[in-house]
């Protein structure tokens, strides 16, 4: 499955990053989180590409991008690479849309390079220290253990995905296959675990104060049935970011792009249009 | 409860909680271990490649037990060769895969799981170098596989943290190694089994190929014999114990005119002629008891009832003394038999011919006397008188006897025709009437007016007509009319008729008999071909031969049930038929001159002498050529030399006419010599001029014939200077 006709690659720090780009207009950057890759945008990408210049990226270690193990996959490092990526593509301003860890990267990006963003959209995003990342050695921490198990046992992985989707009937073998694709190779599994090990909530706790001072409009979308990330994260973000708006979708779970792609697209486009009017 | 008591209580509870938490942690560990075992077991059981099994085991151990470097090695001497490994911190390959195992470590390792501390560890893996990263292990666990099937293999687990962390996993890793090892053995055995299977399969394939080849050779052989069977000109068949036909080749089916279904499976005896059934049954009996039969003669019956004479070589095919079937190769000898019969017939005919020839010669001489004397006697009788008539009858009878001997002689020697200008009408009427005398068949003659004369051997043409009429008569057993038409025919060469353009007379003999079967019309002129049960097969052959010798042509047209028409063409001649008028005989009875009669037969000499004297000639005799020559010389010197000599051609034991003529012509080339013989078909008779004769005269002869021929010769003699 590809998002559009062809994939592109871009060399960042000696590693190849794969991305998809289509459409005209203002640039939108779609950033996925852990356990997924660009495919998660397949129901969103074409809709947005009707009015925007949409880019969906595979983070380093994910999808079809390179999977080095001697490079940090911490979200601040991913955010840094995204900056280099945007620069390399010659983009001066864009809409940042991040899901899960991608949302964490968006927060870092917004704090560090506010001038580059029109706005920020966080979809079932991590934030603060609410996401239960323990030191790597503490393998008994549930989420890490689940990642580990997921990397060695597809049954566990399937369970993990299924839990993250509200409309269980959407969990087809084809969808599971898409999720599993990177884990089919030893390199993919190593990169996946490397990503998990690199998670460090200090990255986001460090910018807690900066978020309170964020000027740009921020849209917070939450699939409210998410079993992994609690509603309090979204509520706190909404509370603390001055120009933010929270959209709760009760019939969505962690992978809300699979549950309610139309509503996600609607929320995003409405939000962006309104911002545009305000900006103009 | 005092505060201190409460505090104590709280301490107790905290201690209990701590214990419970530890137990809980242990339980969680155990659960995780069980899970790992389960996952590995599940994974490796669906993989049938040893290397992949090892890889899956190493990766899962590394991931779930957080051991960065896990490897699978072969122990060869003191060398530890890493064949598979999993390193969680790099994707790059290992730089070196061979490490030396110190002797004391080696010894320990072979006896069971061995954990090495940091110092020992660095002896084994001083530094594990990957392309982009070095890994310095601080703790190393080596667990040997206990496979009895394979060389010593080791699982190595290394981390760079505490020894303790690795040591708690030993029991679990031992179990995992055992499990993986068992799976490897299993796969190894299956592989060995597969190899054996393959070898076996190869053998089976080889053997199958051999069989296929052998089968092919057999098939080729079979085909070869099948072809022989199918293409043989001789008939071939196989008979089973019950005497039924198992198989027969196309030649046999074709010869006997049966289809396979009509023939195969039927008793052989059904196809044997009734008169040979008994003999064939006996032969089959012999065969069933194992006796071979060679050149066995029998007669089979074709579907149309025709008898097929066969000669067979029959072999009984036995299996362990038991009769299985007979194999018979049968030759159709029907034609050969017929040929043999024909040869026999020819030989018979030849001997009859020789006999006939011999008799005819003497008989001719006798006839000459009878005919001559009858002719002479008639001179003394008054025409119209009974006495005269009787003599005429004697003359006629003698002439018929002459014809008969003539036929006998022709038949015996086939000879050349002695042609004379003849009226065909007379010959035809005489011959036809003669043949039909006393039968219920009549001839309806139709002769053109002014029919051209023919120059033919009347005797032979008579035979032609007789043969054709006989055939017609036989084809009309209930009687009826045979139309005999004779007319002039001018052939301009425009039609496809195989004879020269010119004038012919055309004789049509048309009957209303049974006709000749269509397929036999072409054969009727072949010698020894006959449609009649007792036919000699010679009649039409002789007829054809005679017509050909006369430069004529014969055609046949026949329709079964309607009748047969023979058409004979004979070349016409301009010459006039010599008329013999009995009345004018007397006019010639004024012969003058001297005639010598040379014949070994006293009777002939006397009769001829009497006739010649009656005509008026002076007659001298000679018994043979020698005497004739001597007499001729003697007379030649006298005043009355011999004018004409009538010479017999054949003088048994003495000089014949031919040699005598030679001698005499040497003396007098102008000598008038007449050759006389009963063998009308002798080449000398036919071509008498070539031998110096001026005429030929067939014995026996009547007075008027003698008179005419001698008179003619005498006239020529007088005209010459």
Interface residues (C-beta under 8 A of the other chain):
Chain A: X67 X68 X69 X70 X137 X139 X140 X148 X149 X151 X152 X153 X186 X187 X189 X190 X193
Chain B: X25 X28 X35 X39 X55 X59 X60 X63 X64 X66 X86 X88 X89 X90 X91 X132 X133
